[in-house]
């Protein structure tokens, strides 16, 4: 039986990443049995994603099929892409062999991201800095969100502006927020509610303001707002290694893992 918390993490990510397929009028989302394909309308691998969406268990032929279908779709557009696989959808034998299977299809490991779950956030261990948090609703906040994404994750600004700066990007389920200090944008977060969990994404802080508590401050305010709107306390996220210790302090536990492969 699949572990409910792991499924909640995986399903929330599946919905959140649809943001990139909705951001531009040249984008597209295509759901094929077993896999969701998200094309952002640009040749940028991180925003063109194939996401394994159903249990494969331990059949390597099923994983071959998913990769082949995904490759056909993205190669026809002549764009680079990534494939996201949550451990919860793979049986243990296939999980061990997945890297070799992806390699055979010309994809290499890019990163892995722990999927984390919190029943409710733990109290802060120390005082948090003052932060004015605004929703992403206009050119100013969309531009600020794009700028912080570019700097924090080393993504070309033109790409970030084309995605995060687009008005239509924020008309879906994902809600973005920017944290300001003395009217200067310093941190971001985004949230989406699925089932009985709030998913947090795009948590980032400009380099010169890191380790000052701004990421935790905006996360708590976003969770509070989403909780007031939905009545939900449970939250999920995909952690980077740099944020792992913060998330553990906030009450998150690793319940699954995402492996990301990139087609060169």
FENNORPE-V816620 format. One record per residue. RES is the residue in three letters. D_LAST is the distance of its C-alpha to the last C-alpha in Angstrom with 2 decimals. Layout:
BEGIN
res	d_last
RES	D_LAST
RES	D_LAST
END
This chain:
BEGIN
res	d_last
UNK	35.46
UNK	32.55
UNK	33.30
UNK	34.18
UNK	32.83
UNK	29.39
UNK	29.41
UNK	30.55
UNK	27.65
UNK	25.06
UNK	26.84
UNK	27.21
UNK	23.49
UNK	22.93
UNK	25.44
UNK	24.38
UNK	20.78
UNK	22.33
UNK	23.32
UNK	20.08
UNK	20.70
UNK	24.26
UNK	23.92
UNK	23.73
UNK	25.51
UNK	22.36
UNK	20.73
UNK	21.13
UNK	21.51
UNK	21.63
UNK	23.08
UNK	22.73
UNK	24.65
UNK	22.82
UNK	19.99
UNK	19.94
UNK	17.37
UNK	17.37
UNK	16.26
UNK	17.38
UNK	17.90
UNK	15.53
UNK	11.98
UNK	11.36
UNK	9.05
UNK	11.92
UNK	14.36
UNK	12.76
UNK	13.45
UNK	14.45
UNK	17.32
UNK	19.16
UNK	22.66
UNK	25.03
UNK	26.21
UNK	24.45
UNK	26.70
UNK	26.13
UNK	25.17
UNK	21.91
UNK	22.28
UNK	22.18
UNK	18.86
UNK	17.55
UNK	19.00
UNK	17.44
UNK	13.86
UNK	14.80
UNK	16.55
UNK	13.83
UNK	11.23
UNK	14.12
UNK	14.94
UNK	11.80
UNK	10.90
UNK	14.55
UNK	14.11
UNK	11.22
UNK	9.61
UNK	6.64
UNK	8.11
UNK	9.29
UNK	11.84
UNK	15.06
UNK	17.52
UNK	20.99
UNK	22.89
UNK	25.85
UNK	24.35
UNK	23.74
UNK	26.61
UNK	26.80
UNK	26.10
UNK	22.90
UNK	21.91
UNK	22.25
UNK	20.21
UNK	17.38
UNK	14.97
UNK	15.64
UNK	15.28
UNK	11.84
UNK	10.83
UNK	12.64
UNK	10.59
UNK	7.21
UNK	6.70
UNK	7.82
UNK	10.65
UNK	10.53
UNK	14.26
UNK	17.35
UNK	20.06
UNK	23.64
UNK	25.27
UNK	28.74
UNK	32.02
UNK	35.34
UNK	38.58
UNK	39.76
UNK	39.03
UNK	41.05
UNK	43.42
UNK	42.24
UNK	43.20
UNK	44.18
UNK	44.91
UNK	42.04
UNK	41.91
UNK	43.18
UNK	40.49
UNK	40.88
UNK	38.35
UNK	37.85
UNK	35.98
UNK	33.34
UNK	35.54
UNK	35.70
UNK	34.10
UNK	35.05
UNK	33.56
UNK	30.40
UNK	29.93
UNK	30.69
UNK	28.20
UNK	25.42
UNK	26.50
UNK	26.54
UNK	23.09
UNK	21.75
UNK	23.70
UNK	23.34
UNK	19.59
UNK	18.59
UNK	17.29
UNK	18.31
UNK	21.79
UNK	21.39
UNK	18.71
UNK	20.99
UNK	24.02
UNK	22.61
UNK	21.98
UNK	24.57
UNK	27.05
UNK	27.41
UNK	30.71
UNK	29.53
UNK	26.86
UNK	29.78
UNK	31.81
UNK	30.29
UNK	30.92
UNK	29.08
UNK	31.51
UNK	30.56
UNK	32.81
UNK	33.19
UNK	35.46
UNK	37.66
UNK	39.83
UNK	42.54
UNK	40.68
UNK	37.54
UNK	34.35
UNK	33.06
UNK	31.34
UNK	29.77
UNK	29.43
UNK	28.97
UNK	30.54
UNK	30.55
UNK	33.16
UNK	32.56
UNK	35.24
UNK	37.06
UNK	34.42
UNK	33.31
UNK	29.61
UNK	28.76
UNK	25.52
UNK	24.44
UNK	26.93
UNK	26.61
UNK	29.06
UNK	29.04
UNK	28.86
UNK	32.48
UNK	33.83
UNK	32.12
UNK	34.29
UNK	37.10
UNK	36.84
UNK	35.43
UNK	32.52
UNK	35.04
UNK	37.50
UNK	35.29
UNK	34.01
UNK	37.63
UNK	38.75
UNK	36.01
UNK	36.79
UNK	40.47
UNK	40.08
UNK	37.95
UNK	40.43
UNK	43.36
UNK	41.89
UNK	40.90
UNK	43.18
UNK	40.24
UNK	39.97
UNK	37.05
UNK	33.73
UNK	30.16
UNK	27.03
UNK	23.67
UNK	24.18
UNK	22.26
UNK	23.60
UNK	25.41
UNK	27.23
UNK	28.06
UNK	31.49
UNK	32.55
UNK	31.72
UNK	33.65
UNK	36.59
UNK	36.53
UNK	36.97
UNK	33.52
UNK	32.80
UNK	29.54
UNK	29.82
UNK	26.32
UNK	22.73
UNK	19.39
UNK	16.25
UNK	12.99
UNK	9.68
UNK	6.27
UNK	3.81
UNK	0.00
END
